[in-house]
């Protein structure tokens, strides 16, 4: 075990530094980004903000987020029937959430099959978030790899982790995006229940600057979803 005694940055420790701009108004700024996924080989354009699969991860939230091309990770306690009721335009902005559980994974496949039969999603176009509190076990990376091998064209998000080496591990296991955030916000208690975590600003900076290993700056540094929470 290595003890790190240097200062770690959190919400209240950082400010955004302004830069010179030719824009006249904030309304002129385009927040949309075009991303190409590594494993599922898809290209899509959206505002890179995702509502977490907690109390905010609802279909009501998705109906609001779709107005601005943002996404919602739907929390896993919604029923199959609630998924079947959603319209095609709403489902495009929804991410199905499971834990490391075969039963939840089988239900995801059942829901996706039904939505595909109803013409609401393409065969593997329902995005999947594999979410557990602590993503640092080999069992978790093996589970992500298993899901990837069975769903080669599905966009997969996996987490939670808070250091660059585990972002790399999960991407190599098959994740298109990695959920970076253990103990992210004032309403989250993961930091009290897990053995380790990093403050939000610190972990985001570390992952983004993870170096040149395997093209990190080009891929790993731009394919993580940093969890910030709200204050």
PEUR-V720817 format. One record per residue. RES is the residue in one letter. PHI is phi as a letter, one per 30 degrees, with the letter a starting at -180 (NA if undefined). NEAR is the number of other C-alpha atoms within 10 Angstrom. Layout:
res = {RES & RES}
phi = {PHI & PHI}
near = {NEAR & NEAR}
//
This chain:
res = {X & X & X & X & X & X & X & X & X & X & X & X & X & X & X & X & X & X & X & X & X & X & X & X & X & X & X & X & X & X & X & X & X & X & X & X & X & X & X & X & X & X & X & X & X & X & X & X & X & X & X & X & X & X & X & X & X & X & X & X & X & X & X & X & X & X & X & X & X & X & X & X & X & X & X & X & X & X & X & X & X & X & X & X & X & X & X & X & X & X & X & X & X & X & X & X & X & X & X & X & X & X & X & X & X & X & X & X & X & X & X & X & X & X & X & X & X & X & X & X & X & X & X & X & X & X & X & X & X & X & X & X & X & X & X & X & X & X & X & X & X & X & X & X & X & X & X & X & X & X & X & X & X & X & X & X & X & X & X & X & X & X & X & X & X & X & X & X & X & X & X & X & X & X & X & X & X & X & X & X & X & X & X & X & X & X & X & X & X & X & X & X & X & X & X & X & X & X & X & X & X & X & X & X & X & X & X & X & X & X & X & X & X & X & X & X & X & X & X & X & X & X & X & X & X & X & X & X & X & X & X}
phi = {NA & c & c & c & c & d & d & c & c & b & e & d & c & b & b & d & d & d & b & d & b & c & d & d & b & d & d & d & d & c & d & d & b & c & b & c & d & d & c & d & h & c & b & b & b & a & d & d & b & b & d & d & d & c & d & d & d & b & d & d & d & d & d & d & d & d & d & c & h & c & c & b & d & d & d & d & c & d & d & d & d & d & d & d & d & d & d & e & d & d & d & d & c & c & c & d & c & b & c & c & b & d & d & d & d & d & d & e & d & d & d & d & d & d & d & d & d & d & i & c & b & d & e & b & c & d & d & b & c & c & b & b & d & b & c & c & c & d & e & d & d & d & d & e & d & d & d & d & d & c & b & d & c & c & d & c & c & b & l & c & b & b & b & e & d & d & d & d & e & d & d & d & d & k & d & d & b & c & d & c & l & c & i & d & b & d & c & c & c & e & d & d & c & c & d & a & a & b & d & e & d & d & d & d & d & d & d & d & c & d & j & c & e & h & i & e & e & d & c & d & d & b & b & b & c & d & d & c & i & b & b}
near = {3 & 4 & 5 & 7 & 6 & 6 & 7 & 13 & 16 & 16 & 16 & 7 & 9 & 10 & 7 & 5 & 5 & 6 & 5 & 5 & 7 & 5 & 9 & 8 & 8 & 7 & 8 & 8 & 9 & 8 & 12 & 14 & 10 & 10 & 14 & 14 & 18 & 17 & 20 & 19 & 12 & 14 & 10 & 9 & 12 & 16 & 16 & 14 & 17 & 19 & 22 & 20 & 20 & 14 & 10 & 15 & 24 & 20 & 21 & 12 & 19 & 26 & 20 & 15 & 20 & 19 & 10 & 13 & 17 & 21 & 26 & 28 & 26 & 28 & 21 & 18 & 12 & 14 & 10 & 14 & 9 & 9 & 18 & 15 & 9 & 15 & 13 & 13 & 13 & 20 & 24 & 19 & 25 & 28 & 27 & 25 & 24 & 24 & 18 & 14 & 10 & 11 & 10 & 14 & 18 & 12 & 14 & 19 & 14 & 13 & 19 & 24 & 17 & 17 & 22 & 16 & 12 & 12 & 11 & 20 & 19 & 13 & 15 & 17 & 18 & 25 & 19 & 24 & 24 & 25 & 22 & 17 & 17 & 19 & 22 & 18 & 9 & 10 & 11 & 21 & 22 & 14 & 18 & 23 & 18 & 13 & 19 & 20 & 12 & 9 & 17 & 14 & 18 & 22 & 24 & 26 & 27 & 30 & 29 & 25 & 25 & 30 & 21 & 22 & 14 & 20 & 29 & 20 & 15 & 25 & 25 & 15 & 21 & 27 & 31 & 25 & 24 & 28 & 25 & 27 & 28 & 31 & 25 & 25 & 19 & 10 & 11 & 12 & 13 & 18 & 17 & 11 & 11 & 12 & 8 & 13 & 18 & 21 & 19 & 23 & 19 & 18 & 25 & 23 & 15 & 16 & 25 & 19 & 15 & 18 & 15 & 12 & 9 & 10 & 11 & 19 & 16 & 12 & 19 & 25 & 22 & 14 & 24 & 23 & 20 & 24 & 23 & 20 & 16 & 9 & 7}
//
